[in-house]
Amino acid sequence: MATVKWNDPRFPVLTEADVAAFEQENKVLLPADYREFLLKHNGGKPSPRWFDYSDGTELTGSAVQEFFAIYTKPEKETGLSVNLNLAGQFRTYKRMETPRMPKELIPIGDDGGGNKICLCVSGEHTGCIYYWDHELECTGGGTYEDGTPVTMWDNCHFVANSFTEFLDSLHEDED
């Protein structure tokens, strides 16, 4: 894993059984490097926190505000925010009647502005990290003026080939 400092030790320490229970409950198989991160850190605030991605027209960037954690007790018992619960984020973005992001992605972090850092957990891009831009959110269907079909991937921007590569790419703000 990258040399990233973790500035938020408030989340519970996880066991392999805790991670397996999350996977079973949500019907996902997490990549080994992300599982390792959960077992070692279980979420938190990284430093450095900035990353780059292409929005399709230019190279731009954002920052990780927080990685979500797996809670082992209800929020009411821990005093932790429901917004930082990995399972809660999964329910919000994946289990609604109309999911808000592609079925292959799960939200694992936030940039503080409503955009999500996502992990691909199925398909040909399993393990890859994407940036989900909520300002451009679409449910798919229909076509653009040029006839190109609208998909739920249109607001998802590739960031890294793996969670480890993503952590390795984090840097200080250059502005």
N, C-alpha and C positions, 0 to 999 in steps of 0.2 A: 504494500500500500504506500501511497505518497506520504511525504513528510508534511502532514497537515496537522495543525493544532486544533484541538476540540475544546471549545469554550463553553460547553453546556453539559455538565455532568449530572443533570437532574433526572435523567430518564432511568428506568429500572434496568438492572443487569439481566440479560436474557440467558436462557439455557437453549440447547439444541431443541428440546421439546417445545419451548415457547415458539421458536421460529417454525418448526414443523406444524404446530397447531394453527399458526397464521396461514401457512401455505394450504393446509387442508381446508380450513374454513373458507378461504377465498379462491380455492381451486387454481392455485398458481404454483409454479416451481421456480424458486428464486435462484439466479446464478450464484455460483460458489463464492465469487469475490464480494458480492453484495451480502450474502449470508454471513461471511466472515466479518464484514463491517458491522452488521447488526449485533453479532455476538460480542464484538470488541467495544463498540461505541453506542449502539442502539440510538442512532439519530444524533442531533446536535448541530452546533454552529461552527462551520469550518473557518480557518484562517490560514492562508489566504482564501478568498471566496469568489473571486471573479473568474469568468470563463467566456470563451469566444464561440460564436456559431455564425453560420451564414443564413440570412433570412431569404435567400434566393436571389437577392440583388446585390448584397454587399456583406462584408464581414462586420459583425456587430457583437455586442456582448451583454451580459447580465451578471448577477451575483447570486449566490446561494444565501438566502436568509437563514434557512434552517432545513435540516433533513428530518423527516418524520421518524417517529419511534413506534415500536410495538409496545403497547401498554399491557401489563400483566394483571392489572386491577382496573375497575371502572374509574373514570376521571374524577367522579365525586369523592372517591376514597383517597386519591393521590393529590388532588389540587392541580393537576396538570391540565393544560388547555386541550379541549376536544379538537382544536384545529391542528394539533401536532401529532395526533394519533394516526398511525399508518392505516389501521383498519377503518377508522372514520373517514379518512381521505378516500380510501378504496370505495366505501359505500357511497360517498358523495359523487364521485366521478364515474363509477363503473356499474353500480347496481340499480340505477334509476331506470324507469321505464324507457327513457331515451338516454343512453349513456352519453357523456360529454366528450369522450376521447376514444380513439381507436381501441378495439378490444384487446390488441396486443400490448398496450401500454398500461402501466400503473404509476400513479404519482408517488414519488419518493421524497420530494423536497419542494421548496417554495422560494421564490425570489423576493417576497415581501410585497409584491404588487399584484398578486392573484395569478401569476403565471407559475407553471409547475415544471419541475425537473422530473422527467419520467424515465422509467426503466422498461425496456421491451422484454416481455416474459414469454412470448411465443412467436412462431413464424421464423422467417429467414433472417431476421435482424435480432434474434434473441440475444440479450445481454447488452445491446446498444443503449445509449443514453440520448434522449431527445428533450428539447425545450418546447413546451406546449404554451403557446401565446393565447391567453384568454381574450384578448382584444379582437382576434381574428377567428374566434370559435365558430364552428359551423357543424351541423349535424349530418352533412353530406346530402346527396341527392341534387338533382338539377344540373344545370350547366352554366359555365361562364359565357360571356358574349362571344368568345372565340370558339365555342362549342366544346371546350374542355370540361369533362365532368368534375363536379364539386365533390370532394371527399373529406372525411374526417381527418385526413393526414395533412390537409392544406395549411393548418396552423401549427404543425409539428416540424421542428427543425433539428436535424441531426447534429449531435454534439461530439459523441465519442463512441468508439467500438466496444467499450466495456466500462464498468463502474470504476475499475482501477485506473484505466486510461483517463477517465473524467477527473478523478481526484488528482492524478498527476498533472493535469492541464490547468488546475486552479492557480491563479496568480493574483498579485496585488493590482489594484486599480491603477491604470497608466495615466489617468487624467490628473 
